[in-house]
Amino acid sequence: MELLPGDRENLAIQTRGGPEKHEVTGWVLISPLSKEDAGEYECHASNAKGEATASAKIHVVETLHEIALTKGREW
């Protein structure tokens, strides 16, 4: 588990205001993407009103053909 994005040269965290007043939207940019970047990523946020956590899995494929073969299948 990596706790800080600054430990990886190909990973950047971006944020901007919105979409609603007093909200912030954030996302992760991984460039260039490689097979080693595959895995589960988690986002943890907290403020005076509480805490929230979200996660996403990244699967890296070599060709578009791999997507067609695995579509609908649990990774």
VEXFITI-560652 format. One line per field, with one value per residue: y, x, z of N, C-alpha, C in turn; residue in three letters; residue number from 1. Coordinates in Angstrom, 2 decimals. Each point is the difference from the previous one (the first is absolute). Layout:
VEXFITI-560652
n_y	[Y	...] .
n_x	[X	...] .
n_z	[Z	...] .
ca_y	[Y	...] .
ca_x	[X	...] .
ca_z	[Z	...] .
c_y	[Y	...] .
c_x	[X	...] .
c_z	[Z	...] .
r	[ALA	...] .
k	[NUM	...] .
//
This chain:
VEXFITI-560652
n_y	[-1.18	0.93	0.78	0.28	0.76	0.81	-1.23	0.35	-0.07	-1.11	0.40	0.60	0.76	0.12	1.25	0.22	1.21	-0.34	-0.46	-0.24	1.06	0.31	-0.43	-1.09	0.03	-1.26	-0.17	-1.19	0.45	-1.12	0.57	-0.89	-0.68	-0.85	-1.23	0.60	0.83	-1.22	0.05	-0.01	1.09	0.65	0.67	0.72	0.46	1.12	0.46	1.19	-0.27	-0.56	-1.27	-0.20	-1.17	-0.05	-1.03	-0.29	-0.90	-0.09	-0.34	-0.34	0.31	-0.94	-0.64	0.60	-0.96	0.32	1.19	-0.32	-0.60	1.11	0.61	0.54	-0.27	-0.56	1.03] .
n_x	[0.84	-0.28	0.53	1.13	-0.74	0.63	-0.25	-0.92	0.96	-0.70	-0.12	-1.13	-0.23	-1.19	-0.26	-1.30	-0.50	-1.05	-1.09	-0.18	-0.62	1.20	0.10	0.73	0.36	0.34	1.17	0.32	1.18	-0.01	1.18	0.63	-1.02	0.29	0.35	1.11	-0.76	-0.20	-1.24	-0.19	-0.70	0.37	-1.12	0.66	-1.16	0.32	-1.01	-0.40	-0.54	1.19	-0.10	0.75	-0.30	0.81	-0.29	1.04	-0.29	1.29	-0.47	1.24	-0.43	0.51	-1.15	-0.72	0.64	0.90	-0.45	-0.09	1.13	0.21	-0.69	-0.48	1.28	-0.20	0.77] .
n_z	[0.00	-0.91	0.91	-0.62	-0.81	0.84	0.43	-0.89	-0.93	-0.26	1.26	-0.36	1.04	-0.55	0.32	0.06	0.05	0.73	-0.52	1.28	0.50	0.42	-1.25	0.07	-1.27	0.15	-0.60	-0.45	-0.35	-0.74	-0.19	-0.75	-0.50	0.98	-0.30	0.40	-0.72	-0.47	0.45	1.30	-0.28	1.09	0.21	0.88	0.44	0.64	0.70	0.37	-1.17	-0.16	-0.35	-1.07	-0.53	-1.05	-0.77	-0.76	-0.91	-0.24	-1.19	-0.23	-1.23	-0.76	-0.27	-0.94	-0.64	0.90	-0.33	-1.27	0.26	0.70	-0.93	1.11	-0.02	1.17	0.28] .
ca_y	[1.18	1.26	1.02	1.33	-0.02	0.57	-1.05	-0.56	1.06	-0.02	0.16	1.36	0.21	1.29	0.39	1.28	0.26	-0.42	0.73	0.85	0.93	-0.61	-1.36	-0.14	-1.20	-0.41	-1.18	-0.47	-0.15	-0.90	0.12	-1.06	-1.13	-1.28	-1.16	0.11	0.92	-0.71	-0.27	0.74	1.30	0.52	1.42	0.27	1.44	0.32	1.39	0.17	-0.65	-1.45	-0.68	-0.79	-0.83	-0.61	-0.78	-0.40	-0.94	0.26	-1.17	0.47	-0.98	0.32	0.26	0.12	-1.37	-0.49	0.56	-0.78	-1.34	0.01	0.85	-0.68	-0.98	0.58	-0.10] .
ca_x	[-0.84	0.72	-0.80	0.23	0.21	1.29	1.00	0.02	0.16	-1.04	-1.31	-0.32	-1.34	-0.54	-1.26	-0.58	-1.26	-1.24	-0.95	-0.87	0.68	0.66	0.43	1.24	0.09	1.38	0.25	1.37	0.54	1.15	0.53	-0.61	-0.60	0.65	-0.57	0.31	-0.95	-1.26	-0.27	-1.09	0.37	-0.98	-0.01	-0.52	-0.20	-0.66	-0.10	-0.75	-1.31	0.10	1.01	-0.49	1.00	-0.41	1.09	-0.16	1.01	0.54	0.49	0.74	0.02	0.95	-0.71	-1.44	-0.52	-0.11	-1.20	-1.13	0.04	-0.24	-1.15	-1.04	0.59	0.60	1.47] .
ca_z	[0.00	-0.05	0.66	-0.56	-1.45	-0.34	-0.08	-1.36	-0.99	-1.03	0.63	0.43	0.55	-0.44	0.62	-0.41	0.67	-0.64	-0.85	0.81	0.88	1.16	-0.32	-0.76	-0.82	-0.14	-0.82	-0.07	-1.35	-0.06	-1.36	-0.80	0.71	-0.31	0.69	1.43	0.61	0.25	1.41	0.62	0.52	0.96	0.30	1.33	0.21	1.26	0.40	1.25	-0.13	-0.02	-0.81	-1.14	-0.66	-1.27	-0.60	-1.40	-0.49	-1.34	-0.73	-1.18	-1.09	-1.07	-1.26	0.11	-0.06	1.38	0.61	-0.52	0.58	1.43	0.31	0.77	0.92	1.20	-0.04] .
c_y	[1.24	1.08	1.37	-0.06	0.56	-1.02	-0.58	1.14	0.06	0.22	1.44	0.06	1.40	0.29	1.33	0.17	-0.56	-1.48	0.93	0.94	-0.75	-1.47	0.05	-1.32	-0.34	-1.23	-0.30	-0.13	-0.89	0.01	-0.01	-1.14	-1.29	-1.11	0.08	0.92	-0.66	-0.25	0.82	1.29	0.50	1.50	0.18	1.52	0.21	1.51	0.06	-0.71	-1.52	-0.52	-0.76	-0.77	-0.57	-0.79	-0.35	-0.96	0.39	-1.30	0.51	-1.11	0.47	0.39	0.13	-1.38	-0.58	0.51	-0.81	-1.38	-0.02	0.83	-0.81	-1.02	0.74	-0.23	-0.71] .
c_x	[0.88	-0.88	0.14	0.25	1.36	1.11	0.13	0.02	-1.14	-1.40	-0.18	-1.43	-0.44	-1.28	-0.47	-1.31	-1.18	-0.24	-0.94	0.85	0.52	0.36	1.31	-0.05	1.49	0.13	1.49	0.38	1.22	0.50	1.53	-0.49	0.71	-0.69	0.24	-0.96	-1.34	-0.16	-1.17	0.55	-1.11	0.18	-0.66	-0.10	-0.68	-0.02	-0.83	-1.35	0.07	1.10	-0.67	1.17	-0.59	1.18	-0.35	1.12	0.42	0.54	0.64	0.04	0.98	-0.72	-1.50	-0.67	-0.17	-1.25	-1.22	-0.05	-0.40	-1.22	-1.06	0.53	0.61	1.51	0.42] .
c_z	[0.00	0.60	-0.65	-1.49	-0.41	-0.11	-1.41	-1.02	-1.00	0.56	0.47	0.50	-0.39	0.77	-0.58	0.75	-0.78	0.07	0.78	0.85	1.22	-0.23	-0.77	-0.75	-0.14	-0.88	-0.02	-1.47	0.10	-1.44	0.06	0.89	-0.41	0.79	1.51	0.74	0.29	1.49	0.50	0.60	0.91	0.19	1.37	0.16	1.34	0.19	1.28	-0.03	-0.03	-0.89	-1.14	-0.59	-1.27	-0.54	-1.44	-0.36	-1.41	-0.55	-1.27	-1.02	-1.07	-1.29	0.27	-0.02	1.41	0.69	-0.43	0.64	1.47	0.40	0.73	0.98	1.20	-0.07	1.22] .
r	[MET	GLU	LEU	LEU	PRO	GLY	ASP	ARG	GLU	ASN	LEU	ALA	ILE	GLN	THR	ARG	GLY	GLY	PRO	GLU	LYS	HIS	GLU	VAL	THR	GLY	TRP	VAL	LEU	ILE	SER	PRO	LEU	SER	LYS	GLU	ASP	ALA	GLY	GLU	TYR	GLU	CYS	HIS	ALA	SER	ASN	ALA	LYS	GLY	GLU	ALA	THR	ALA	SER	ALA	LYS	ILE	HIS	VAL	VAL	GLU	THR	LEU	HIS	GLU	ILE	ALA	LEU	THR	LYS	GLY	ARG	GLU	TRP] .
k	[1	2	3	4	5	6	7	8	9	10	11	12	13	14	15	16	17	18	19	20	21	22	23	24	25	26	27	28	29	30	31	32	33	34	35	36	37	38	39	40	41	42	43	44	45	46	47	48	49	50	51	52	53	54	55	56	57	58	59	60	61	62	63	64	65	66	67	68	69	70	71	72	73	74	75] .
//
